[in-house]
């Protein structure tokens, strides 16, 4: 399965939703503080998926 088609890791959608609602911008420290139950790797994977999804939405629209 390609990276573009890979599903978000468990808990990943919660992280993505938090990022979309955060008007203060992206801060890895704030994200890891908010999602202490998730590993940094899981957070990174969710961020990468969110970036890929946003890119795909922009080029297809």
PDB file of N, CA, C and O in Angstrom, chain B, residues numbered from 101:
ATOM      1  N   UNK B 101       0.856  -1.186   0.000  1.00  0.00           N
ATOM      2  CA  UNK B 101       0.000   0.000   0.000  1.00  0.00           C
ATOM      3  C   UNK B 101       0.892   1.236   0.000  1.00  0.00           C
ATOM      4  O   UNK B 101       1.850   1.308   0.769  1.00  0.00           O
ATOM      5  N   UNK B 102       0.592   2.187  -0.835  1.00  0.00           N
ATOM      6  CA  UNK B 102       1.400   3.400  -0.892  1.00  0.00           C
ATOM      7  C   UNK B 102       1.162   4.256   0.340  1.00  0.00           C
ATOM      8  O   UNK B 102       0.138   4.139   1.015  1.00  0.00           O
ATOM      9  N   UNK B 103       2.132   5.119   0.617  1.00  0.00           N
ATOM     10  CA  UNK B 103       2.008   6.004   1.778  1.00  0.00           C
ATOM     11  C   UNK B 103       0.799   6.918   1.642  1.00  0.00           C
ATOM     12  O   UNK B 103       0.183   7.288   2.641  1.00  0.00           O
ATOM     13  N   UNK B 104       0.456   7.286   0.406  1.00  0.00           N
ATOM     14  CA  UNK B 104      -0.682   8.175   0.206  1.00  0.00           C
ATOM     15  C   UNK B 104      -2.010   7.501   0.519  1.00  0.00           C
ATOM     16  O   UNK B 104      -2.989   8.176   0.841  1.00  0.00           O
ATOM     17  N   UNK B 105      -2.051   6.174   0.428  1.00  0.00           N
ATOM     18  CA  UNK B 105      -3.292   5.460   0.679  1.00  0.00           C
ATOM     19  C   UNK B 105      -3.341   4.835   2.064  1.00  0.00           C
ATOM     20  O   UNK B 105      -4.360   4.256   2.443  1.00  0.00           O
ATOM     21  N   UNK B 106      -2.261   4.942   2.823  1.00  0.00           N
ATOM     22  CA  UNK B 106      -2.214   4.332   4.149  1.00  0.00           C
ATOM     23  C   UNK B 106      -3.192   5.039   5.078  1.00  0.00           C
ATOM     24  O   UNK B 106      -3.281   6.267   5.068  1.00  0.00           O
ATOM     25  N   UNK B 107      -3.923   4.274   5.879  1.00  0.00           N
ATOM     26  CA  UNK B 107      -4.847   4.895   6.830  1.00  0.00           C
ATOM     27  C   UNK B 107      -4.089   5.571   7.967  1.00  0.00           C
ATOM     28  O   UNK B 107      -2.926   5.258   8.224  1.00  0.00           O
ATOM     29  N   UNK B 108      -4.752   6.488   8.635  1.00  0.00           N
ATOM     30  CA  UNK B 108      -4.155   7.113   9.808  1.00  0.00           C
ATOM     31  C   UNK B 108      -3.946   6.058  10.880  1.00  0.00           C
ATOM     32  O   UNK B 108      -4.722   5.107  10.971  1.00  0.00           O
ATOM     33  N   UNK B 109      -2.902   6.215  11.698  1.00  0.00           N
ATOM     34  CA  UNK B 109      -2.716   5.276  12.797  1.00  0.00           C
ATOM     35  C   UNK B 109      -3.838   5.447  13.809  1.00  0.00           C
ATOM     36  O   UNK B 109      -4.504   6.483  13.811  1.00  0.00           O
ATOM     37  N   UNK B 110      -4.067   4.446  14.681  1.00  0.00           N
ATOM     38  CA  UNK B 110      -5.103   4.600  15.710  1.00  0.00           C
ATOM     39  C   UNK B 110      -4.881   5.892  16.499  1.00  0.00           C
ATOM     40  O   UNK B 110      -3.766   6.165  16.942  1.00  0.00           O
ATOM     41  N   UNK B 111      -5.923   6.674  16.671  1.00  0.00           N
ATOM     42  CA  UNK B 111      -5.813   7.961  17.352  1.00  0.00           C
ATOM     43  C   UNK B 111      -5.398   9.089  16.427  1.00  0.00           C
ATOM     44  O   UNK B 111      -5.413  10.255  16.820  1.00  0.00           O
ATOM     45  N   UNK B 112      -5.030   8.752  15.209  1.00  0.00           N
ATOM     46  CA  UNK B 112      -4.527   9.759  14.278  1.00  0.00           C
ATOM     47  C   UNK B 112      -5.557  10.801  13.903  1.00  0.00           C
ATOM     48  O   UNK B 112      -5.226  11.980  13.780  1.00  0.00           O
ATOM     49  N   UNK B 113      -6.801  10.390  13.718  1.00  0.00           N
ATOM     50  CA  UNK B 113      -7.843  11.351  13.336  1.00  0.00           C
ATOM     51  C   UNK B 113      -8.066  12.371  14.442  1.00  0.00           C
ATOM     52  O   UNK B 113      -8.323  13.542  14.161  1.00  0.00           O
ATOM     53  N   UNK B 114      -7.972  11.948  15.681  1.00  0.00           N
ATOM     54  CA  UNK B 114      -8.111  12.872  16.812  1.00  0.00           C
ATOM     55  C   UNK B 114      -7.016  13.933  16.756  1.00  0.00           C
ATOM     56  O   UNK B 114      -7.270  15.110  17.014  1.00  0.00           O
ATOM     57  N   UNK B 115      -5.804  13.513  16.421  1.00  0.00           N
ATOM     58  CA  UNK B 115      -4.687  14.450  16.316  1.00  0.00           C
ATOM     59  C   UNK B 115      -4.915  15.416  15.155  1.00  0.00           C
ATOM     60  O   UNK B 115      -4.693  16.619  15.293  1.00  0.00           O
ATOM     61  N   UNK B 116      -5.354  14.896  14.025  1.00  0.00           N
ATOM     62  CA  UNK B 116      -5.617  15.739  12.854  1.00  0.00           C
ATOM     63  C   UNK B 116      -6.711  16.758  13.158  1.00  0.00           C
ATOM     64  O   UNK B 116      -6.578  17.930  12.804  1.00  0.00           O
ATOM     65  N   UNK B 117      -7.788  16.328  13.809  1.00  0.00           N
ATOM     66  CA  UNK B 117      -8.871  17.255  14.170  1.00  0.00           C
ATOM     67  C   UNK B 117      -8.358  18.363  15.078  1.00  0.00           C
ATOM     68  O   UNK B 117      -8.724  19.525  14.904  1.00  0.00           O
ATOM     69  N   UNK B 118      -7.515  18.018  16.045  1.00  0.00           N
ATOM     70  CA  UNK B 118      -6.935  19.003  16.953  1.00  0.00           C
ATOM     71  C   UNK B 118      -6.136  20.038  16.164  1.00  0.00           C
ATOM     72  O   UNK B 118      -6.230  21.234  16.436  1.00  0.00           O
ATOM     73  N   UNK B 119      -5.357  19.585  15.198  1.00  0.00           N
ATOM     74  CA  UNK B 119      -4.547  20.501  14.396  1.00  0.00           C
ATOM     75  C   UNK B 119      -5.411  21.442  13.574  1.00  0.00           C
ATOM     76  O   UNK B 119      -5.089  22.622  13.438  1.00  0.00           O
ATOM     77  N   UNK B 120      -6.497  20.934  13.029  1.00  0.00           N
ATOM     78  CA  UNK B 120      -7.380  21.775  12.210  1.00  0.00           C
ATOM     79  C   UNK B 120      -8.053  22.859  13.041  1.00  0.00           C
ATOM     80  O   UNK B 120      -8.336  23.944  12.534  1.00  0.00           O
ATOM     81  N   UNK B 121      -8.310  22.572  14.312  1.00  0.00           N
ATOM     82  CA  UNK B 121      -8.992  23.526  15.184  1.00  0.00           C
ATOM     83  C   UNK B 121      -8.029  24.508  15.836  1.00  0.00           C
ATOM     84  O   UNK B 121      -8.467  25.532  16.360  1.00  0.00           O
ATOM     85  N   UNK B 122      -6.735  24.225  15.817  1.00  0.00           N
ATOM     86  CA  UNK B 122      -5.743  25.027  16.529  1.00  0.00           C
ATOM     87  C   UNK B 122      -5.379  26.268  15.721  1.00  0.00           C
ATOM     88  O   UNK B 122      -4.696  26.170  14.701  1.00  0.00           O
ATOM     89  N   UNK B 123      -5.830  27.423  16.172  1.00  0.00           N
ATOM     90  CA  UNK B 123      -5.573  28.679  15.460  1.00  0.00           C
ATOM     91  C   UNK B 123      -4.184  29.246  15.752  1.00  0.00           C
ATOM     92  O   UNK B 123      -3.755  30.196  15.097  1.00  0.00           O
ATOM     93  N   UNK B 124      -3.475  28.666  16.736  1.00  0.00           N
ATOM     94  CA  UNK B 124      -2.161  29.188  17.113  1.00  0.00           C
ATOM     95  C   UNK B 124      -1.025  28.620  16.269  1.00  0.00           C
ATOM     96  O   UNK B 124       0.139  28.951  16.498  1.00  0.00           O
ATOM     97  N   UNK B 125      -1.339  27.794  15.324  1.00  0.00           N
ATOM     98  CA  UNK B 125      -0.309  27.221  14.469  1.00  0.00           C
ATOM     99  C   UNK B 125       0.225  25.901  14.998  1.00  0.00           C
ATOM    100  O   UNK B 125      -0.228  25.389  16.021  1.00  0.00           O
ATOM    101  N   UNK B 126       1.175  25.377  14.294  1.00  0.00           N
ATOM    102  CA  UNK B 126       1.715  24.057  14.567  1.00  0.00           C
ATOM    103  C   UNK B 126       2.868  24.136  15.559  1.00  0.00           C
ATOM    104  O   UNK B 126       3.843  24.852  15.331  1.00  0.00           O
ATOM    105  N   UNK B 127       2.756  23.413  16.641  1.00  0.00           N
ATOM    106  CA  UNK B 127       3.820  23.321  17.630  1.00  0.00           C
ATOM    107  C   UNK B 127       3.898  21.872  18.090  1.00  0.00           C
ATOM    108  O   UNK B 127       2.962  21.361  18.706  1.00  0.00           O
ATOM    109  N   UNK B 128       5.013  21.210  17.791  1.00  0.00           N
ATOM    110  CA  UNK B 128       5.146  19.806  18.169  1.00  0.00           C
ATOM    111  C   UNK B 128       5.071  19.647  19.683  1.00  0.00           C
ATOM    112  O   UNK B 128       4.565  18.636  20.171  1.00  0.00           O
ATOM    113  N   UNK B 129       5.564  20.625  20.430  1.00  0.00           N
ATOM    114  CA  UNK B 129       5.489  20.550  21.893  1.00  0.00           C
ATOM    115  C   UNK B 129       4.043  20.582  22.372  1.00  0.00           C
ATOM    116  O   UNK B 129       3.659  19.806  23.247  1.00  0.00           O
ATOM    117  N   UNK B 130       3.241  21.478  21.800  1.00  0.00           N
ATOM    118  CA  UNK B 130       1.823  21.549  22.188  1.00  0.00           C
ATOM    119  C   UNK B 130       1.085  20.275  21.823  1.00  0.00           C
ATOM    120  O   UNK B 130       0.235  19.799  22.575  1.00  0.00           O
ATOM    121  N   UNK B 131       1.416  19.729  20.668  1.00  0.00           N
ATOM    122  CA  UNK B 131       0.753  18.501  20.230  1.00  0.00           C
ATOM    123  C   UNK B 131       1.111  17.343  21.151  1.00  0.00           C
ATOM    124  O   UNK B 131       0.230  16.593  21.572  1.00  0.00           O
ATOM    125  N   UNK B 132       2.397  17.187  21.471  1.00  0.00           N
ATOM    126  CA  UNK B 132       2.793  16.073  22.334  1.00  0.00           C
ATOM    127  C   UNK B 132       2.274  16.255  23.753  1.00  0.00           C
ATOM    128  O   UNK B 132       1.975  15.269  24.427  1.00  0.00           O
ATOM    129  N   UNK B 133       2.161  17.492  24.220  1.00  0.00           N
ATOM    130  CA  UNK B 133       1.550  17.727  25.538  1.00  0.00           C
ATOM    131  C   UNK B 133       0.081  17.333  25.529  1.00  0.00           C
ATOM    132  O   UNK B 133      -0.402  16.726  26.485  1.00  0.00           O
ATOM    133  N   UNK B 134      -0.627  17.665  24.472  1.00  0.00           N
ATOM    134  CA  UNK B 134      -2.059  17.374  24.375  1.00  0.00           C
ATOM    135  C   UNK B 134      -2.332  15.884  24.216  1.00  0.00           C
ATOM    136  O   UNK B 134      -3.321  15.376  24.743  1.00  0.00           O
ATOM    137  N   UNK B 135      -1.468  15.184  23.496  1.00  0.00           N
ATOM    138  CA  UNK B 135      -1.674  13.765  23.190  1.00  0.00           C
ATOM    139  C   UNK B 135      -0.585  12.912  23.821  1.00  0.00           C
ATOM    140  O   UNK B 135       0.111  12.172  23.126  1.00  0.00           O
ATOM    141  N   UNK B 136      -0.439  13.012  25.123  1.00  0.00           N
ATOM    142  CA  UNK B 136       0.597  12.271  25.833  1.00  0.00           C
ATOM    143  C   UNK B 136       0.413  10.760  25.724  1.00  0.00           C
ATOM    144  O   UNK B 136       1.374  10.006  25.878  1.00  0.00           O
ATOM    145  N   UNK B 137      -0.809  10.316  25.460  1.00  0.00           N
ATOM    146  CA  UNK B 137      -1.062   8.877  25.348  1.00  0.00           C
ATOM    147  C   UNK B 137      -0.557   8.303  24.021  1.00  0.00           C
ATOM    148  O   UNK B 137      -0.534   7.085  23.845  1.00  0.00           O
ATOM    149  N   UNK B 138      -0.152   9.170  23.090  1.00  0.00           N
ATOM    150  CA  UNK B 138       0.341   8.717  21.790  1.00  0.00           C
ATOM    151  C   UNK B 138       1.848   8.934  21.704  1.00  0.00           C
ATOM    152  O   UNK B 138       2.375   9.911  22.236  1.00  0.00           O
ATOM    153  N   UNK B 139       2.524   8.028  21.038  1.00  0.00           N
ATOM    154  CA  UNK B 139       3.967   8.165  20.842  1.00  0.00           C
ATOM    155  C   UNK B 139       4.251   9.288  19.841  1.00  0.00           C
ATOM    156  O   UNK B 139       3.389   9.671  19.050  1.00  0.00           O
ATOM    157  N   UNK B 140       5.470   9.798  19.896  1.00  0.00           N
ATOM    158  CA  UNK B 140       5.871  10.834  18.932  1.00  0.00           C
ATOM    159  C   UNK B 140       5.789  10.291  17.509  1.00  0.00           C
ATOM    160  O   UNK B 140       5.472  11.026  16.574  1.00  0.00           O
ATOM    161  N   UNK B 141       6.075   9.005  17.349  1.00  0.00           N
ATOM    162  CA  UNK B 141       5.996   8.387  16.023  1.00  0.00           C
ATOM    163  C   UNK B 141       4.563   8.407  15.499  1.00  0.00           C
ATOM    164  O   UNK B 141       4.331   8.705  14.327  1.00  0.00           O
ATOM    165  N   UNK B 142       3.606   8.091  16.363  1.00  0.00           N
ATOM    166  CA  UNK B 142       2.198   8.099  15.951  1.00  0.00           C
ATOM    167  C   UNK B 142       1.768   9.525  15.593  1.00  0.00           C
ATOM    168  O   UNK B 142       1.047   9.737  14.619  1.00  0.00           O
ATOM    169  N   UNK B 143       2.214  10.488  16.382  1.00  0.00           N
ATOM    170  CA  UNK B 143       1.890  11.889  16.104  1.00  0.00           C
ATOM    171  C   UNK B 143       2.502  12.303  14.767  1.00  0.00           C
ATOM    172  O   UNK B 143       1.844  12.948  13.952  1.00  0.00           O
ATOM    173  N   UNK B 144       3.752  11.932  14.548  1.00  0.00           N
ATOM    174  CA  UNK B 144       4.408  12.250  13.277  1.00  0.00           C
ATOM    175  C   UNK B 144       3.662  11.624  12.102  1.00  0.00           C
ATOM    176  O   UNK B 144       3.459  12.272  11.075  1.00  0.00           O
ATOM    177  N   UNK B 145       3.252  10.358  12.252  1.00  0.00           N
ATOM    178  CA  UNK B 145       2.510   9.689  11.181  1.00  0.00           C
ATOM    179  C   UNK B 145       1.191  10.404  10.885  1.00  0.00           C
ATOM    180  O   UNK B 145       0.809  10.558   9.725  1.00  0.00           O
ATOM    181  N   UNK B 146       0.501  10.838  11.936  1.00  0.00           N
ATOM    182  CA  UNK B 146      -0.761  11.562  11.751  1.00  0.00           C
ATOM    183  C   UNK B 146      -0.523  12.894  11.042  1.00  0.00           C
ATOM    184  O   UNK B 146      -1.303  13.290  10.176  1.00  0.00           O
ATOM    185  N   UNK B 147       0.550  13.579  11.412  1.00  0.00           N
ATOM    186  CA  UNK B 147       0.886  14.845  10.754  1.00  0.00           C
ATOM    187  C   UNK B 147       1.193  14.630   9.278  1.00  0.00           C
ATOM    188  O   UNK B 147       0.717  15.374   8.421  1.00  0.00           O
ATOM    189  N   UNK B 148       1.989  13.613   8.989  1.00  0.00           N
ATOM    190  CA  UNK B 148       2.320  13.330   7.595  1.00  0.00           C
ATOM    191  C   UNK B 148       1.062  12.999   6.791  1.00  0.00           C
ATOM    192  O   UNK B 148       0.913  13.451   5.656  1.00  0.00           O
ATOM    193  N   UNK B 149       0.163  12.215   7.374  1.00  0.00           N
ATOM    194  CA  UNK B 149      -1.081  11.871   6.683  1.00  0.00           C
ATOM    195  C   UNK B 149      -1.943  13.106   6.453  1.00  0.00           C
ATOM    196  O   UNK B 149      -2.536  13.266   5.386  1.00  0.00           O
ATOM    197  N   UNK B 150      -2.009  13.976   7.455  1.00  0.00           N
ATOM    198  CA  UNK B 150      -2.810  15.197   7.327  1.00  0.00           C
ATOM    199  C   UNK B 150      -2.250  16.092   6.229  1.00  0.00           C
ATOM    200  O   UNK B 150      -3.005  16.673   5.449  1.00  0.00           O
ATOM    201  N   UNK B 151      -0.934  16.201   6.170  1.00  0.00           N
ATOM    202  CA  UNK B 151      -0.303  17.024   5.139  1.00  0.00           C
ATOM    203  C   UNK B 151      -0.573  16.432   3.759  1.00  0.00           C
ATOM    204  O   UNK B 151      -0.899  17.160   2.822  1.00  0.00           O
ATOM    205  N   UNK B 152      -0.437  15.112   3.636  1.00  0.00           N
ATOM    206  CA  UNK B 152      -0.711  14.455   2.354  1.00  0.00           C
ATOM    207  C   UNK B 152      -2.169  14.655   1.947  1.00  0.00           C
ATOM    208  O   UNK B 152      -2.454  14.958   0.788  1.00  0.00           O
ATOM    209  N   UNK B 153      -3.095  14.485   2.897  1.00  0.00           N
ATOM    210  CA  UNK B 153      -4.518  14.655   2.597  1.00  0.00           C
ATOM    211  C   UNK B 153      -4.817  16.072   2.136  1.00  0.00           C
ATOM    212  O   UNK B 153      -5.560  16.271   1.175  1.00  0.00           O
ATOM    213  N   UNK B 154      -4.245  17.055   2.814  1.00  0.00           N
ATOM    214  CA  UNK B 154      -4.468  18.458   2.444  1.00  0.00           C
ATOM    215  C   UNK B 154      -3.907  18.720   1.050  1.00  0.00           C
ATOM    216  O   UNK B 154      -4.532  19.414   0.248  1.00  0.00           O
ATOM    217  N   UNK B 155      -2.744  18.173   0.764  1.00  0.00           N
ATOM    218  CA  UNK B 155      -2.136  18.343  -0.555  1.00  0.00           C
ATOM    219  C   UNK B 155      -3.029  17.732  -1.632  1.00  0.00           C
ATOM    220  O   UNK B 155      -3.280  18.355  -2.663  1.00  0.00           O
ATOM    221  N   UNK B 156      -3.502  16.523  -1.393  1.00  0.00           N
ATOM    222  CA  UNK B 156      -4.359  15.852  -2.371  1.00  0.00           C
ATOM    223  C   UNK B 156      -5.644  16.649  -2.591  1.00  0.00           C
ATOM    224  O   UNK B 156      -6.080  16.811  -3.731  1.00  0.00           O
ATOM    225  N   UNK B 157      -6.256  17.149  -1.511  1.00  0.00           N
ATOM    226  CA  UNK B 157      -7.476  17.950  -1.653  1.00  0.00           C
ATOM    227  C   UNK B 157      -7.219  19.180  -2.512  1.00  0.00           C
ATOM    228  O   UNK B 157      -8.047  19.538  -3.350  1.00  0.00           O
ATOM    229  N   UNK B 158      -6.079  19.825  -2.310  1.00  0.00           N
ATOM    230  CA  UNK B 158      -5.782  21.057  -3.046  1.00  0.00           C
ATOM    231  C   UNK B 158      -5.505  20.792  -4.525  1.00  0.00           C
ATOM    232  O   UNK B 158      -5.918  21.580  -5.376  1.00  0.00           O
ATOM    233  N   UNK B 159      -4.817  19.701  -4.845  1.00  0.00           N
ATOM    234  CA  UNK B 159      -4.503  19.473  -6.256  1.00  0.00           C
ATOM    235  C   UNK B 159      -5.689  18.895  -7.010  1.00  0.00           C
ATOM    236  O   UNK B 159      -5.750  19.019  -8.233  1.00  0.00           O
ATOM    237  N   UNK B 160      -6.631  18.269  -6.322  1.00  0.00           N
ATOM    238  CA  UNK B 160      -7.787  17.681  -6.994  1.00  0.00           C
ATOM    239  C   UNK B 160      -8.947  18.649  -7.106  1.00  0.00           C
ATOM    240  O   UNK B 160      -9.913  18.355  -7.810  1.00  0.00           O
ATOM    241  N   UNK B 161      -8.892  19.765  -6.457  1.00  0.00           N
ATOM    242  CA  UNK B 161     -10.017  20.699  -6.484  1.00  0.00           C
ATOM    243  C   UNK B 161      -9.770  21.801  -7.476  1.00  0.00           C
ATOM    244  O   UNK B 161     -10.611  22.685  -7.638  1.00  0.00           O
TER     245      UNK B 161
END
